[in-house]
Amino acid sequence: SSHTSGQPALEPIYITKPGKLALRPSYQSDPRRFYALFYLQGTNRLSEVMEALPKSKRNRRCVLHSLDSHKMKCPSCWTDVWELLSKDCRDEITIIDAELLLDTIEMYVRKHRFCSECKSKVLRAYAILVEGENSPRERGYSSVLFEEIRNCPEAQHIHVPCDAKYIGCLIERAEPDSQGGERHAKTMEMAQEEVLTCIGIHLWERLKRIWQKLKSEEHSWQMLFLVCLETMKKRFEMAVDAKNGPSQIDRLVDEFQHEKDVKERRREQKRLKRKLKRAMKSTDHHQCKSEEENATATPTTATPTATATTATAMNKGGGDGSTIGSQESSPGGKDEDEEEEEEE
C-alpha cells in the first residue's frame, strides 16, 4: 500500500518517499478520528512519557542508555523476552561459548574471593563439563548435575536445555550473586553447583541485554511517534490560524502587551515629573543663596539722627522690637519642599 510506513509503531502516520510526514486518508476524512488522535491521544503525552522514563540519579540520563545499565535489577525481565523469542532464537541463546563461560567463571571467583583450592575445584568442574569426560575420577563428582547439559568439544561450546523451567532454575541460582560475599567450594559437587550458577549468570545477562535493547527500541519508536504527532498538530494549527486570521490567544497577548506598554509610559512620565521638580527646587535654592550673599556684601550706612530716633523708639516700646523681630524670624507657613513632597 502507498499509505503505509512499513512500521506499525507509527500508524496512522507514515513517511512518504521524499521524507515527509503524512496521515492516513481515513483519519483526514473523519473529523472525530482526527480530533481523537491529535487532541485526546496526543495531548501532553510527549512530556508525560519523558517524565515517566527511569533516569539515573547522578546525571539524570535514561537508565537504558547510561553506564549504570548493568546495575538494573529486573529478575523477571528474562521471562518477558523468552516469550517473545522464536524457537531459533531460543536455541541460539542457549548455546554458550566455552571461552565466554570461562570469563564469567573467573569474574565470579574473583568477586566472591574463592581461595586457591576452591578455585581450582571450580575450574576442574568447568573442564569436565566442556571437555565431556564420561567417567571422571574425581572424588565427590555428581554426574546428575551435568546430565542435561550437552557439550561439543570440537566446537568449544555447550548446549543448555531450551526449557523455560530449567533456565528459570539456573537463573534462580544466579540471583544471590548480586549480594557478593565470600564463597567456598570444598567438594567437587559444590564446585559443579558453582559452575551451574555461572551458567545461570551468563544466560541471565544475555537475556537482560536483549530486554534492554527491546525496551530501548520500544521507547525510541514511541518517542518518534509522539514527536511526529506533535509536529503535525502544530502545522495543522498554524494552517488554521493563517486561514482564519489572528487567533483569540494572539489577540489576548496583544491586549496584555498594550496594557504593559501603557503602564510603562505612565511610570516614565512620573519619573520625568519628579526629576523636573527636583531641578526647580535646586534652582530656587541657589537663587536665594546668591541674593543673601549680595545683601551681606553691601551694608547700608545710617545717619546719627536716624540712629538716635531708632534707639528712643526701642526704649519706649520696651520688648516690642524683640517681639516683632521674633515674629519676622519665625516661618509663617510650610517650606516649599514640604509642599512639593505632599503634592507628590
C-alpha positions, 0 to 999 in steps of 0.5 A: 500500500502507498499509505503505509510506513512499513512500521506499525509503531507509527500508524496512522502516520507514515513517511512518504518517499521524499521524507515527509510526514503524512496521515492516513486518508481515513483519519483526514476524512473523519473529523472525530478520528482526527480530533481523537488522535491529535487532541485526546491521544496526543495531548501532553503525552510527549512530556508525560512519557519523558517524565515517566522514563527511569533516569539515573540519579547522578546525571539524570540520563535514561537508565537504558542508555547510561553506564549504570545499565548493568546495575538494573535489577529486573529478575523477571525481565528474562521471562518477558523476552523468552516469550517473545523469542522464536524457537531459533532464537531460543536455541541460539541463546542457549548455546554458550561459548566455552571461552565466554563461560570461562570469563564469567567463571573467573569474574565470579571467583574473583568477586566472591574471593574463592581461595586457591583450592576452591578455585581450582575445584571450580575450574576442574568442574568447568573442564569436565563439563566442556571437555565431556569426560564420561567417567571422571575420577574425581572424588565427590563428582555428581554426574546428575548435575551435568546430565542435561547439559550437552557439550561439543568439544570440537566446537568449544561450546555447550548446549543448555536445555531450551526449557523455560523451567530449567533456565528459570532454575539456573537463573534462580541460582544466579540471583544471590550473586548480586549480594557478593560475599565470600564463597567456598567450594570444598567438594567437587559437587559444590564446585559443579553447583558453582559452575551451574550458577555461572551458567545461570549468570551468563544466560541471565545477562544475555537475556537482560541485554536483549530486554534492554535493547527491546525496551530501548527500541520500544521507547525510541519508536514511541518517542518518534511517534509522539514527536511526529504527532506533535509536529503535525498538530502544530502545522495543522494549527498554524494552517488554521490560524493563517486561514482564519486570521489572528487567533483569540490567544494572539489577540489576548497577548496583544491586549496584555502587551498594550496594557504593559506598554501603557503602564510603562509610559505612565511610570516614565512620565512620573519619573520625568515629573519628579526629576523636573521638580527636583531641578526647580527646587535646586534652582530656587535654592541657589537663587536665594543663596546668591541674593543673601550673599549680595545683601551681606556684601553691601551694608547700608550706612545710617545717619546719627539722627536716624540712629538716635530716633531708632534707639528712643523708639526701642526704649519706649516700646520696651520688648516690642522690637524683640517681639516683632523681630521674633515674629519676622524670624519665625516661618509663617507657613510650610517650606516649599519642599514640604509642599512639593513632597505632599503634592507628590 
